[in-house]
Amino acid sequence: MVYMDNVAGTKPDKRVVDKMIPFYTEKYGNPSAHFYPLGREAFEAVDEARGYVADLIGAENDEIIFTSCGTESNNLALKGVLDTEKTKGKDHIVISEIEHFSVQNVCMKLMNEGYKITKIRVDENGKVDMNALEKAVTPETALVSVMHTNPEIGTVQDLKKVGEICRKNEVLFHTDAVAGVGHTEVDVYEFGCDLLSLAGQNFYGPKGSAALFVKNGVKLNPLFDGGFQEKGFRSGSENVPAIVGLGEAARIAKKEMGEYVPRMKKLQEKLWNGLDEMFDFIHFTGDRNDRLAGHVSFWIEYIEGESLLLWYSLKDVYGASGSACSSNIQAEDEDELEASHVLTAVGVPNDICAGSLTFSMSKYNTEDEVDRVLEITPEIVNKLCEMSPYYNK
């Protein structure tokens, strides 16, 4: 098996799993019951994990709020800051046109409630137009949300510039960094962001583990009411094993990222160059330089991305077509494929593009696996070209 769909979820590091297991068995106390040893042990484990996550992104320990997933973190960030002391009376939100669905769909709902939403265009590489962003921000703007790394095309944004624009206009700044944390250097204070979302499953931690960075002084309304866990921002008994796993994944990433990221970039270049030399009708997407390590995305004229994905999977090579969260979207016409909003935004022509393919590697992928992908690709592409009526024309 060659697994190259790591933007959808990485294989948990064994050290992460080993650290979690005792909190399912003998260390099962509730952190809120820290007056006796079993509860205190859980409380201290959560506190330790909070420190590791904070250290990974350059934050203070008390600025980390644990959640269940990146989607929850994004929802808490966007909905939570509205109608607070900083945003009272403001009804305008600015996002990029390639944001994740957990940002896009929140904004659609808010628009139905009377909020104004501005989507900032991106260039052909997926980079946000900074001039357009600066013009879009007004005294009525409550929040700007621009993602750190796009999982579909791999582009990494210049968040330092986004942060400068937001600070100059005294506007809150949120970034969805789920795809980037653990594989790129992230520093919340260098970026100048007020809120940042991350998730453990994207950097060798467990699914169901995530966090939201909330800069000290930023007020949030909780998504649901309950007790006072996580400073009152996220009520409910903590998922201690998942939090412990997230913390351990963050500790490992902080220590070892400098070793595995360069290796992933070398594999990325090998796969990119190998594919580029094969065909003159292959088109790569995203910025080649400002890019997530190990990420290669492309489309081939007149060939469906889902067909490519199927043929690769028949040979035990697993990638993605579009994003993991868009695979269940239905087009209005059941006989048509729903176009990716990301591909549309970067100007991919609908008449000759029927879907992209993304290979995203992890620290566990090898050069032999890249060779395997390059070995089977010509046969797959040639077969699909023969089957395509559009290609034959």
CORHU-V49367 format. One record per residue. N is the residue number from 1. RES is the residue in three letters. SS is DSSP state (hx for helix, st for strand, lp for the rest). PSI is psi in degrees with one decimal (NA if undefined). NEAR is the number of other C-alpha atoms within 10 Angstrom. Layout:
((N | RES | SS | PSI | NEAR) (N | RES | SS | PSI | NEAR))
//
This chain:
((1 | MET | lp | 132.6 | 9) (2 | VAL | st | 107.0 | 19) (3 | TYR | st | 114.2 | 19) (4 | MET | lp | 48.0 | 26) (5 | ASP | st | 50.1 | 21) (6 | ASN | lp | -14.4 | 25) (7 | VAL | lp | -20.1 | 27) (8 | ALA | lp | -29.4 | 17) (9 | GLY | lp | 131.9 | 21) (10 | THR | lp | 158.2 | 23) (11 | LYS | lp | 125.4 | 17) (12 | PRO | lp | 138.1 | 19) (13 | ASP | lp | 138.3 | 18) (14 | LYS | hx | -34.1 | 12) (15 | ARG | hx | -32.5 | 14) (16 | VAL | hx | -48.5 | 23) (17 | VAL | hx | -44.2 | 19) (18 | ASP | hx | -36.6 | 12) (19 | LYS | hx | -29.8 | 16) (20 | MET | hx | -38.4 | 21) (21 | ILE | hx | -44.8 | 15) (22 | PRO | lp | -25.8 | 12) (23 | PHE | lp | -4.0 | 20) (24 | TYR | lp | -18.1 | 12) (25 | THR | lp | -86.3 | 10) (26 | GLU | lp | -18.6 | 9) (27 | LYS | lp | 57.5 | 19) (28 | TYR | lp | 15.9 | 15) (29 | GLY | lp | 160.2 | 20) (30 | ASN | lp | 127.0 | 17) (31 | PRO | lp | -26.3 | 22) (32 | SER | lp | -16.7 | 15) (33 | ALA | lp | 60.4 | 14) (34 | HIS | lp | 21.1 | 15) (35 | PHE | lp | -11.9 | 10) (36 | TYR | lp | 161.6 | 9) (37 | PRO | hx | -41.1 | 12) (38 | LEU | hx | -43.8 | 16) (39 | GLY | hx | -38.0 | 18) (40 | ARG | hx | -35.9 | 18) (41 | GLU | hx | -42.7 | 19) (42 | ALA | hx | -41.8 | 24) (43 | PHE | hx | -44.7 | 20) (44 | GLU | hx | -33.6 | 13) (45 | ALA | hx | -41.2 | 20) (46 | VAL | hx | -41.2 | 23) (47 | ASP | hx | -40.1 | 17) (48 | GLU | hx | -44.6 | 16) (49 | ALA | hx | -38.6 | 25) (50 | ARG | hx | -39.3 | 25) (51 | GLY | hx | -39.8 | 20) (52 | TYR | hx | -42.1 | 23) (53 | VAL | hx | -43.9 | 31) (54 | ALA | hx | -42.8 | 23) (55 | ASP | hx | -35.2 | 17) (56 | LEU | hx | -32.7 | 22) (57 | ILE | hx | 9.7 | 21) (58 | GLY | lp | 29.7 | 15) (59 | ALA | lp | 173.4 | 21) (60 | GLU | lp | 151.5 | 17) (61 | ASN | hx | -42.5 | 17) (62 | ASP | hx | 7.1 | 16) (63 | GLU | hx | 6.0 | 23) (64 | ILE | st | 123.6 | 25) (65 | ILE | st | 122.1 | 22) (66 | PHE | st | 136.7 | 28) (67 | THR | st | -171.6 | 26) (68 | SER | lp | -21.2 | 19) (69 | CYS | lp | 169.3 | 20) (70 | GLY | hx | -36.8 | 27) (71 | THR | hx | -43.1 | 21) (72 | GLU | hx | -41.7 | 18) (73 | SER | hx | -43.3 | 27) (74 | ASN | hx | -42.0 | 28) (75 | ASN | hx | -44.3 | 18) (76 | LEU | hx | -39.5 | 22) (77 | ALA | hx | -51.7 | 29) (78 | LEU | hx | -47.9 | 24) (79 | LYS | hx | -32.7 | 16) (80 | GLY | hx | -32.3 | 17) (81 | VAL | lp | -13.8 | 21) (82 | LEU | lp | 141.7 | 21) (83 | ASP | lp | 33.2 | 16) (84 | THR | lp | -177.5 | 15) (85 | GLU | lp | -40.7 | 11) (86 | LYS | lp | -28.8 | 18) (87 | THR | lp | 8.6 | 18) (88 | LYS | lp | 125.7 | 12) (89 | GLY | lp | -4.1 | 13) (90 | LYS | lp | 136.0 | 18) (91 | ASP | lp | 27.0 | 20) (92 | HIS | st | 133.1 | 23) (93 | ILE | st | 138.1 | 26) (94 | VAL | st | 128.9 | 22) (95 | ILE | st | 167.7 | 24) (96 | SER | st | 162.0 | 23) (97 | GLU | lp | 0.1 | 20) (98 | ILE | lp | 24.2 | 28) (99 | GLU | lp | 159.3 | 22) (100 | HIS | lp | 156.9 | 24) (101 | PHE | hx | -29.0 | 16) (102 | SER | hx | -9.4 | 17) (103 | VAL | hx | -47.7 | 22) (104 | GLN | hx | -48.5 | 17) (105 | ASN | hx | -30.9 | 13) (106 | VAL | hx | -43.8 | 15) (107 | CYS | hx | -34.7 | 22) (108 | MET | hx | -43.1 | 14) (109 | LYS | hx | -43.5 | 11) (110 | LEU | hx | -34.5 | 18) (111 | MET | hx | -38.5 | 15) (112 | ASN | hx | -20.1 | 9) (113 | GLU | lp | 1.6 | 10) (114 | GLY | lp | -3.7 | 10) (115 | TYR | lp | 150.3 | 15) (116 | LYS | st | 132.3 | 17) (117 | ILE | st | 129.3 | 17) (118 | THR | st | 127.4 | 17) (119 | LYS | st | 123.6 | 18) (120 | ILE | st | 132.5 | 20) (121 | ARG | lp | 160.6 | 19) (122 | VAL | st | 162.7 | 19) (123 | ASP | lp | -172.7 | 13) (124 | GLU | lp | -15.4 | 16) (125 | ASN | lp | 0.1 | 19) (126 | GLY | lp | 12.4 | 26) (127 | LYS | lp | 135.3 | 20) (128 | VAL | st | 136.8 | 24) (129 | ASP | lp | 104.6 | 13) (130 | MET | hx | -33.9 | 16) (131 | ASN | hx | -42.5 | 10) (132 | ALA | hx | -38.1 | 13) (133 | LEU | hx | -46.4 | 20) (134 | GLU | hx | -39.2 | 16) (135 | LYS | hx | -28.2 | 10) (136 | ALA | hx | -27.4 | 17) (137 | VAL | lp | 127.3 | 21) (138 | THR | lp | 173.6 | 15) (139 | PRO | lp | -16.6 | 11) (140 | GLU | lp | -1.6 | 15) (141 | THR | st | 123.9 | 23) (142 | ALA | st | -34.9 | 26) (143 | LEU | st | 143.9 | 26) (144 | VAL | st | 131.2 | 25) (145 | SER | st | 113.0 | 24) (146 | VAL | lp | 124.8 | 28) (147 | MET | lp | 149.4 | 27) (148 | HIS | lp | -50.0 | 27) (149 | THR | st | 130.7 | 26) (150 | ASN | lp | 122.8 | 27) (151 | PRO | lp | -23.2 | 28) (152 | GLU | lp | -40.0 | 30) (153 | ILE | lp | -3.7 | 31) (154 | GLY | lp | -4.6 | 30) (155 | THR | st | 134.9 | 24) (156 | VAL | st | 128.0 | 26) (157 | GLN | lp | 160.3 | 19) (158 | ASP | lp | 81.6 | 17) (159 | LEU | hx | -24.0 | 22) (160 | LYS | hx | -40.0 | 16) (161 | LYS | hx | -41.5 | 13) (162 | VAL | hx | -43.5 | 23) (163 | GLY | hx | -38.6 | 25) (164 | GLU | hx | -42.7 | 17) (165 | ILE | hx | -42.6 | 21) (166 | CYS | hx | -42.4 | 23) (167 | ARG | hx | -40.8 | 15) (168 | LYS | hx | -33.9 | 9) (169 | ASN | lp | 5.9 | 14) (170 | GLU | lp | 47.6 | 16) (171 | VAL | lp | 140.4 | 23) (172 | LEU | st | 144.0 | 22) (173 | PHE | st | 121.9 | 26) (174 | HIS | st | 143.0 | 28) (175 | THR | st | 134.5 | 29) (176 | ASP | st | 103.5 | 28) (177 | ALA | lp | 23.0 | 25) (178 | VAL | lp | -44.3 | 29) (179 | ALA | lp | -19.5 | 29) (180 | GLY | lp | -35.3 | 26) (181 | VAL | st | 133.8 | 24) (182 | GLY | lp | -10.7 | 26) (183 | HIS | lp | -6.2 | 22) (184 | THR | st | 158.2 | 19) (185 | GLU | lp | 125.3 | 13) (186 | VAL | lp | 126.9 | 18) (187 | ASP | lp | 108.8 | 17) (188 | VAL | hx | -32.2 | 23) (189 | TYR | hx | -29.7 | 14) (190 | GLU | hx | -38.8 | 13) (191 | PHE | hx | -28.0 | 18) (192 | GLY | lp | 26.9 | 21) (193 | CYS | lp | 154.6 | 26) (194 | ASP | lp | -25.5 | 24) (195 | LEU | st | 140.5 | 27) (196 | LEU | st | 132.3 | 26) (197 | SER | st | 139.8 | 30) (198 | LEU | st | 161.0 | 29) (199 | ALA | st | 137.7 | 32) (200 | GLY | hx | -32.0 | 32) (201 | GLN | hx | -15.0 | 26) (202 | ASN | hx | -7.6 | 27) (203 | PHE | lp | 52.2 | 28) (204 | TYR | lp | 19.7 | 28) (205 | GLY | lp | -176.4 | 31) (206 | PRO | lp | 151.8 | 26) (207 | LYS | lp | 151.4 | 19) (208 | GLY | lp | 10.6 | 18) (209 | SER | lp | 128.6 | 25) (210 | ALA | st | 174.6 | 29) (211 | ALA | st | 158.5 | 27) (212 | LEU | st | 122.1 | 26) (213 | PHE | st | 127.0 | 27) (214 | VAL | st | 109.4 | 24) (215 | LYS | lp | 137.7 | 19) (216 | ASN | lp | 131.2 | 13) (217 | GLY | lp | -18.3 | 9) (218 | VAL | lp | 127.2 | 14) (219 | LYS | lp | 145.7 | 17) (220 | LEU | lp | 141.7 | 20) (221 | ASN | lp | 128.2 | 18) (222 | PRO | lp | 154.6 | 18) (223 | LEU | lp | -31.9 | 14) (224 | PHE | lp | 155.3 | 12) (225 | ASP | lp | 150.1 | 12) (226 | GLY | lp | -132.5 | 12) (227 | GLY | lp | -149.8 | 13) (228 | PHE | lp | 23.4 | 13) (229 | GLN | hx | 154.3 | 16) (230 | GLU | hx | 48.7 | 17) (231 | LYS | hx | 20.0 | 13) (232 | GLY | hx | -4.8 | 16) (233 | PHE | lp | -24.1 | 23) (234 | ARG | lp | 84.5 | 23) (235 | SER | lp | 159.4 | 17) (236 | GLY | lp | 149.0 | 15) (237 | SER | lp | 133.2 | 14) (238 | GLU | lp | 143.6 | 20) (239 | ASN | lp | 83.6 | 17) (240 | VAL | hx | -46.8 | 23) (241 | PRO | hx | -43.0 | 26) (242 | ALA | hx | -41.2 | 29) (243 | ILE | hx | -43.3 | 29) (244 | VAL | hx | -42.0 | 28) (245 | GLY | hx | -41.4 | 31) (246 | LEU | hx | -42.8 | 33) (247 | GLY | hx | -43.0 | 30) (248 | GLU | hx | -39.2 | 27) (249 | ALA | hx | -40.3 | 30) (250 | ALA | hx | -41.0 | 29) (251 | ARG | hx | -45.9 | 20) (252 | ILE | hx | -43.3 | 20) (253 | ALA | hx | -43.1 | 24) (254 | LYS | hx | -38.8 | 18) (255 | LYS | hx | -36.2 | 10) (256 | GLU | hx | -2.6 | 12) (257 | MET | hx | -36.6 | 17) (258 | GLY | hx | -18.6 | 13) (259 | GLU | hx | -47.1 | 11) (260 | TYR | hx | -24.2 | 15) (261 | VAL | hx | -46.5 | 20) (262 | PRO | hx | -36.3 | 15) (263 | ARG | hx | -40.6 | 19) (264 | MET | hx | -36.3 | 24) (265 | LYS | hx | -35.8 | 17) (266 | LYS | hx | -41.1 | 14) (267 | LEU | hx | -38.4 | 25) (268 | GLN | hx | -46.9 | 22) (269 | GLU | hx | -38.3 | 16) (270 | LYS | hx | -45.0 | 17) (271 | LEU | hx | -44.4 | 21) (272 | TRP | hx | -52.1 | 21) (273 | ASN | hx | -39.2 | 11) (274 | GLY | hx | -42.2 | 17) (275 | LEU | hx | -40.4 | 20) (276 | ASP | hx | -34.0 | 15) (277 | GLU | hx | -15.1 | 9) (278 | MET | hx | -41.3 | 12) (279 | PHE | lp | 150.2 | 12) (280 | ASP | lp | 4.8 | 10) (281 | PHE | lp | 27.2 | 10) (282 | ILE | st | 139.9 | 14) (283 | HIS | st | 123.0 | 16) (284 | PHE | st | 149.4 | 19) (285 | THR | lp | 152.2 | 24) (286 | GLY | lp | 168.8 | 26) (287 | ASP | lp | 125.7 | 18) (288 | ARG | lp | -32.2 | 18) (289 | ASN | lp | -53.2 | 10) (290 | ASP | lp | 82.5 | 15) (291 | ARG | st | 148.8 | 20) (292 | LEU | lp | 132.2 | 30) (293 | ALA | lp | 135.7 | 25) (294 | GLY | lp | 9.8 | 27) (295 | HIS | st | 125.5 | 29) (296 | VAL | st | 122.5 | 26) (297 | SER | st | 144.3 | 23) (298 | PHE | st | 166.3 | 21) (299 | TRP | st | 153.0 | 24) (300 | ILE | st | 131.5 | 22) (301 | GLU | lp | 129.9 | 20) (302 | TYR | lp | 10.4 | 20) (303 | ILE | lp | 129.4 | 22) (304 | GLU | st | 135.6 | 21) (305 | GLY | hx | -37.2 | 21) (306 | GLU | hx | -33.0 | 18) (307 | SER | hx | -43.2 | 17) (308 | LEU | hx | -46.2 | 22) (309 | LEU | hx | -42.4 | 19) (310 | LEU | hx | -46.3 | 18) (311 | TRP | hx | -37.9 | 19) (312 | TYR | hx | -43.8 | 18) (313 | SER | hx | -30.6 | 15) (314 | LEU | hx | -21.4 | 9) (315 | LYS | lp | 19.8 | 14) (316 | ASP | lp | 34.1 | 13) (317 | VAL | st | 122.6 | 20) (318 | TYR | st | 119.9 | 21) (319 | GLY | lp | -151.7 | 24) (320 | ALA | st | 149.9 | 24) (321 | SER | lp | 117.1 | 25) (322 | GLY | lp | -147.5 | 23) (323 | SER | lp | 159.3 | 21) (324 | ALA | hx | -30.8 | 14) (325 | CYS | hx | -1.8 | 11) (326 | SER | hx | -0.7 | 14) (327 | SER | lp | -19.4 | 13) (328 | ASN | lp | 5.0 | 8) (329 | ILE | lp | 134.4 | 11) (330 | GLN | lp | 136.4 | 13) (331 | ALA | lp | 158.4 | 11) (332 | GLU | lp | -40.3 | 9) (333 | ASP | lp | 117.7 | 8) (334 | GLU | lp | -18.1 | 8) (335 | ASP | lp | -2.1 | 8) (336 | GLU | lp | 152.2 | 10) (337 | LEU | lp | 139.5 | 15) (338 | GLU | lp | 124.9 | 17) (339 | ALA | lp | 139.9 | 18) (340 | SER | lp | 130.4 | 21) (341 | HIS | hx | -25.1 | 15) (342 | VAL | hx | -47.1 | 23) (343 | LEU | hx | -40.4 | 23) (344 | THR | hx | -41.6 | 14) (345 | ALA | hx | -33.5 | 17) (346 | VAL | lp | 8.3 | 20) (347 | GLY | lp | 20.6 | 13) (348 | VAL | lp | 128.1 | 20) (349 | PRO | lp | 127.6 | 11) (350 | ASN | lp | -27.5 | 13) (351 | ASP | lp | -22.7 | 9) (352 | ILE | lp | -0.8 | 15) (353 | CYS | lp | 121.7 | 18) (354 | ALA | st | 32.2 | 22) (355 | GLY | lp | 144.1 | 25) (356 | SER | lp | 168.1 | 29) (357 | LEU | st | 139.5 | 25) (358 | THR | st | 125.8 | 28) (359 | PHE | st | 119.4 | 26) (360 | SER | st | 119.6 | 29) (361 | MET | lp | 163.0 | 26) (362 | SER | lp | -176.9 | 26) (363 | LYS | lp | -11.4 | 21) (364 | TYR | lp | -13.8 | 13) (365 | ASN | lp | 154.3 | 17) (366 | THR | lp | 167.4 | 15) (367 | GLU | hx | -35.6 | 14) (368 | ASP | hx | -35.6 | 11) (369 | GLU | hx | -39.2 | 17) (370 | VAL | hx | -43.1 | 19) (371 | ASP | hx | -38.6 | 14) (372 | ARG | hx | -43.5 | 14) (373 | VAL | hx | -45.3 | 21) (374 | LEU | hx | -31.0 | 17) (375 | GLU | hx | -42.1 | 12) (376 | ILE | hx | -13.3 | 14) (377 | THR | hx | -46.1 | 17) (378 | PRO | hx | -42.5 | 14) (379 | GLU | hx | -44.2 | 12) (380 | ILE | hx | -48.2 | 17) (381 | VAL | hx | -43.4 | 17) (382 | ASN | hx | -39.2 | 11) (383 | LYS | hx | -44.2 | 12) (384 | LEU | hx | -32.7 | 18) (385 | CYS | hx | -40.8 | 17) (386 | GLU | hx | -31.1 | 11) (387 | MET | hx | -16.3 | 12) (388 | SER | lp | 116.9 | 14) (389 | PRO | hx | -29.8 | 11) (390 | TYR | hx | -41.8 | 13) (391 | TYR | hx | -42.6 | 13) (392 | ASN | hx | -33.5 | 9) (393 | LYS | lp | NA | 5))
//
